[in-house]
Amino acid sequence: MKDNKRAIFLISVLLVLGIVLIVFKVLDSKERVIERKTGYAVPDYCTIEKYIAYGSMFNRKGFEAKIRIDTPEHMNEIIDQMHLKLGDNHHEIDVAEYNIEKYSLFSGEKLIPEPTTISWVIVGPAGSGTLVVFMCIENQIEPYMYMYYND
């Protein structure tokens, strides 16, 4: 009888731990981390192609995300949204200037943009950290948004 109670207790504890881990995993999805840390919900017309998270699953310190935008018109819409969210600390960079500044801009980052036209950089506070948004068109026709967040 004592062994049965012990087995039931162990199974119950493992079940509760499993449920807690599943809840944390759901809350740790790419979209939710971006929204929780920056306050910006990735629109439905965007696809997160690459995502690198920093910190533990329970305490994300930052992330990098490469997000594909379906059309250039939506890219302009996102630029306007980011201006409202992050303020006016932004500027355009042409390809020649980007190629000169690329290694200093993205020295510690893993996801590095490869723009083929003018790009936009928007920087501002988001949540408890800083968000850098780099928007560009790659391969002449593919609009992308790169997000870099650090606490």
LUMFI-265997 format. One record per residue: residue number from 1; residue in one letter; x negated, y, z negated of N, C-alpha, C in turn. Coordinates in steps of 0.02 Angstrom, whole numbers. Each point is the difference from the previous one (the first is absolute). Layout:
<sites>
{NUM,"a",{X,Y,Z},{X,Y,Z},{X,Y,Z}}
...
</sites>
This chain:
<sites>
{1,"m",{-41,-59,0},{41,59,0},{-43,63,0}}
{2,"k",{-54,-2,-38},{-44,57,-5},{-34,14,68}}
{3,"d",{-18,-53,35},{-31,8,66},{48,30,50}}
{4,"n",{64,-18,-4},{51,29,45},{7,75,-11}}
{5,"k",{1,21,-63},{5,72,-16},{-61,38,26}}
{6,"r",{-58,-30,-10},{-62,31,23},{1,7,77}}
{7,"a",{22,-52,35},{3,2,73},{50,52,24}}
{8,"i",{57,3,-32},{51,51,18},{-27,70,-12}}
{9,"f",{-35,9,-56},{-29,65,-16},{-52,21,53}}
{10,"l",{-45,-46,19},{-51,15,50},{31,15,68}}
{11,"i",{50,-38,19},{34,13,64},{34,68,-1}}
{12,"s",{31,17,-56},{33,66,-7},{-50,57,6}}
{13,"v",{-57,-7,-34},{-52,52,3},{-26,7,71}}
{14,"l",{-14,-55,33},{-25,3,69},{52,30,47}}
{15,"l",{63,-15,-11},{53,28,41},{5,76,-9}}
{16,"v",{-3,23,-62},{2,72,-13},{-61,35,31}}
{17,"l",{-59,-29,-8},{-60,29,31},{5,2,76}}
{18,"g",{27,-52,29},{10,-1,73},{47,54,23}}
{19,"i",{55,10,-36},{48,53,17},{-33,68,-5}}
{20,"v",{-38,12,-53},{-34,64,-9},{-49,13,58}}
{21,"l",{-39,-51,19},{-46,8,56},{36,13,65}}
{22,"i",{56,-32,12},{38,12,61},{26,71,1}}
{23,"v",{25,25,-56},{24,69,-4},{-56,49,16}}
{24,"f",{-59,-10,-30},{-56,44,14},{-22,-5,73}}
{25,"k",{2,-58,29},{-19,-9,70},{49,37,46}}
{26,"v",{64,-3,-14},{50,36,39},{-11,75,-6}}
{27,"l",{-13,24,-61},{-12,71,-11},{-66,23,30}}
{28,"d",{-44,-48,16},{-66,16,27},{-2,-4,76}}
{29,"s",{58,-3,33},{0,-2,73},{-30,65,27}}
{30,"k",{-25,-3,61},{-34,58,30},{45,62,-1}}
{31,"e",{61,-8,24},{45,57,4},{15,29,-69}}
{32,"r",{10,-44,-49},{16,25,-67},{-59,35,-33}}
{33,"v",{-60,-25,10},{-59,33,-29},{-8,69,31}}
{34,"i",{7,4,66},{-6,65,33},{52,49,-27}}
{35,"e",{62,-23,-5},{53,44,-24},{-10,18,-74}}
{36,"r",{-19,-48,-41},{-9,12,-71},{-58,48,-13}}
{37,"k",{-55,-8,35},{-59,41,-12},{5,70,32}}
{38,"t",{30,4,60},{0,64,36},{68,35,0}}
{39,"g",{53,-36,-13},{66,30,4},{26,3,72}}
{40,"y",{-36,-31,47},{20,1,70},{21,-70,21}}
{41,"a",{62,-7,23},{24,-64,24},{-17,-8,74}}
{42,"v",{-34,-53,17},{-18,-12,70},{64,-11,40}}
{43,"p",{12,39,53},{62,-6,39},{6,-68,34}}
{44,"d",{60,-17,19},{14,-64,33},{-34,-6,68}}
{45,"y",{-12,57,33},{-31,-2,66},{-76,-5,-3}}
{46,"c",{-27,-12,-59},{-72,-9,-10},{-14,-72,-21}}
{47,"t",{-59,-24,19},{-21,-68,-18},{-69,4,-33}}
{48,"i",{-6,-28,-59},{-65,-1,-34},{-40,-57,31}}
{49,"e",{-53,18,37},{-41,-51,34},{-56,-26,-45}}
{50,"k",{-31,45,-37},{-54,-21,-46},{10,36,-66}}
{51,"y",{-18,-34,-53},{10,28,-67},{-54,-29,-46}}
{52,"i",{-35,44,-35},{-51,-20,-48},{17,34,-66}}
{53,"a",{8,-40,-52},{18,27,-66},{-61,-4,-46}}
{54,"y",{-6,50,-44},{-54,2,-49},{30,-3,-70}}
{55,"g",{-34,-33,-45},{25,-9,-67},{35,-67,-7}}
{56,"s",{24,-14,-59},{34,-64,-12},{72,4,23}}
{57,"m",{32,-57,6},{69,-3,20},{44,39,-49}}
{58,"f",{-19,4,-62},{40,33,-51},{-16,75,-5}}
{59,"n",{-56,22,29},{-19,70,-5},{-39,20,63}}
{60,"r",{36,17,53},{-32,21,63},{-33,68,-9}}
{61,"k",{-63,5,17},{-37,63,-5},{0,39,66}}
{62,"g",{12,-35,54},{1,33,65},{13,-50,55}}
{63,"f",{6,27,60},{11,-44,58},{-21,36,63}}
{64,"e",{-8,-39,53},{-9,25,68},{53,-36,42}}
{65,"a",{30,36,45},{51,-31,43},{-5,27,71}}
{66,"k",{5,-45,48},{3,17,70},{72,-14,22}}
{67,"i",{35,53,18},{71,-6,15},{13,20,72}}
{68,"r",{30,-45,37},{17,14,71},{68,35,2}}
{69,"i",{2,54,38},{61,39,10},{26,-17,70}}
{70,"d",{66,-11,6},{25,-25,65},{-3,50,57}}
{71,"t",{8,65,-12},{-3,49,54},{-36,64,-23}}
{72,"p",{-28,38,47},{-31,64,-18},{50,50,-30}}
{73,"e",{63,-4,20},{51,45,-29},{7,-12,-75}}
{74,"h",{-1,-64,-19},{4,-16,-71},{-64,23,-36}}
{75,"m",{-56,-1,35},{-62,24,-30},{6,74,-18}}
{76,"n",{30,40,44},{10,71,-15},{47,8,-59}}
{77,"e",{50,-42,-5},{46,1,-57},{-37,-15,-65}}
{78,"i",{-44,-49,1},{-38,-18,-60},{-48,56,-19}}
{79,"i",{-31,32,50},{-44,56,-14},{38,55,-37}}
{80,"d",{61,15,23},{41,51,-34},{17,-22,-71}}
{81,"q",{18,-64,-10},{15,-25,-67},{-60,5,-46}}
{82,"m",{-59,-16,26},{-60,3,-42},{-18,73,-17}}
{83,"h",{12,46,46},{-12,71,-15},{44,22,-58}}
{84,"l",{63,-21,1},{46,17,-55},{-21,-33,-65}}
{85,"k",{-22,-62,4},{-18,-37,-61},{-67,21,-29}}
{86,"l",{-50,7,42},{-68,12,-24},{-22,73,3}}
{87,"g",{39,43,33},{-19,70,5},{-36,15,65}}
{88,"d",{-29,59,2},{-30,24,62},{-75,-14,7}}
{89,"n",{-26,-44,-41},{-71,-16,4},{-11,-52,55}}
{90,"h",{2,23,63},{-7,-45,57},{-36,35,56}}
{91,"h",{-25,-39,46},{-29,30,60},{-5,-53,55}}
{92,"e",{-8,25,60},{-9,-43,58},{-74,-11,12}}
{93,"i",{-16,-59,26},{-69,-16,17},{0,-28,70}}
{94,"d",{-41,30,44},{-5,-29,67},{-48,-59,-2}}
{95,"v",{-2,-38,54},{-38,-63,2},{-75,13,-10}}
{96,"a",{-27,52,31},{-71,15,-6},{-18,15,-73}}
{97,"e",{40,42,-32},{-13,17,-70},{8,-62,-45}}
{98,"y",{50,-41,16},{11,-62,-39},{-61,-45,5}}
{99,"n",{-27,-9,60},{-57,-45,9},{-61,25,-39}}
{100,"i",{-7,65,-8},{-55,28,-40},{12,-11,-74}}
{101,"e",{62,11,-22},{17,-2,-72},{22,-69,-25}}
{102,"k",{9,-48,44},{30,-64,-18},{-34,-34,-60}}
{103,"y",{-64,-3,0},{-35,-38,-52},{1,35,-68}}
{104,"s",{5,67,1},{6,34,-65},{72,-1,-24}}
{105,"l",{48,3,46},{71,-2,-19},{19,-68,-30}}
{106,"f",{-24,-53,30},{21,-68,-18},{-59,-42,-26}}
{107,"s",{-44,30,-39},{-61,-35,-22},{15,-61,-43}}
{108,"g",{49,3,-44},{13,-57,-43},{62,-40,18}}
{109,"e",{30,16,56},{63,-33,18},{-12,-60,46}}
{110,"k",{46,-46,-2},{-5,-60,42},{40,7,65}}
{111,"l",{56,36,-2},{41,11,60},{-20,67,30}}
{112,"i",{-30,-3,59},{-25,61,32},{37,11,66}}
{113,"p",{32,58,8},{37,15,61},{-46,5,61}}
{114,"e",{29,-13,58},{-35,8,64},{43,43,47}}
{115,"p",{6,65,-13},{45,41,40},{-27,13,71}}
{116,"t",{47,11,46},{-18,17,69},{24,70,19}}
{117,"t",{35,33,-45},{23,69,11},{-7,38,-66}}
{118,"i",{30,58,-3},{-1,41,-61},{32,-39,-57}}
{119,"s",{-29,7,-60},{25,-34,-60},{20,53,-52}}
{120,"w",{38,-22,-48},{22,44,-54},{-21,-30,-66}}
{121,"v",{-27,43,-44},{-18,-21,-67},{40,42,-49}}
{122,"i",{33,-34,-46},{40,34,-51},{-21,-28,-67}}
{123,"v",{-17,44,-48},{-24,-21,-66},{42,35,-53}}
{124,"g",{16,-37,-52},{36,31,-55},{10,-47,-58}}
{125,"p",{25,28,-56},{14,-42,-58},{62,-41,11}}
{126,"a",{-2,-62,-24},{58,-44,4},{0,-45,-61}}
{127,"g",{53,3,-39},{1,-38,-61},{-55,23,-47}}
{128,"s",{-39,-47,-24},{-55,18,-45},{-67,2,36}}
{129,"g",{1,-2,66},{-63,-1,38},{1,47,59}}
{130,"t",{-43,-16,48},{-6,40,61},{14,-44,60}}
{131,"l",{38,28,47},{18,-36,61},{-31,36,59}}
{132,"v",{-35,-37,42},{-27,25,63},{37,-37,55}}
{133,"v",{31,38,45},{36,-29,56},{-35,22,64}}
{134,"f",{-20,-49,40},{-33,13,64},{45,-28,54}}
{135,"m",{23,43,45},{46,-22,53},{-34,10,67}}
{136,"c",{4,-51,42},{-34,4,65},{35,-44,51}}
{137,"i",{-22,8,62},{23,-44,53},{-61,-39,23}}
{138,"e",{6,-66,-2},{-54,-45,21},{19,-32,66}}
{139,"n",{-50,-17,39},{11,-32,66},{46,40,45}}
{140,"q",{-2,65,-6},{37,48,41},{75,2,-13}}
{141,"i",{30,-53,-27},{73,-2,-6},{27,-24,-67}}
{142,"e",{-42,-24,-45},{23,-31,-62},{-9,47,-60}}
{143,"p",{55,28,-27},{-6,44,-58},{-8,-40,-65}}
{144,"y",{-47,23,-41},{-14,-33,-65},{-4,52,-55}}
{145,"m",{16,-23,-61},{-9,40,-60},{-44,-42,-46}}
{146,"y",{-55,29,-22},{-44,-32,-49},{12,37,-67}}
{147,"m",{12,-39,-52},{10,30,-66},{-55,-25,-47}}
{148,"y",{-30,47,-36},{-52,-16,-49},{22,31,-66}}
{149,"y",{11,-41,-50},{23,24,-65},{-49,-23,-54}}
{150,"n",{-17,46,-45},{-42,-16,-58},{27,34,-61}}
{151,"d",{4,-37,-56},{20,30,-65},{-54,46,-25}}
</sites>
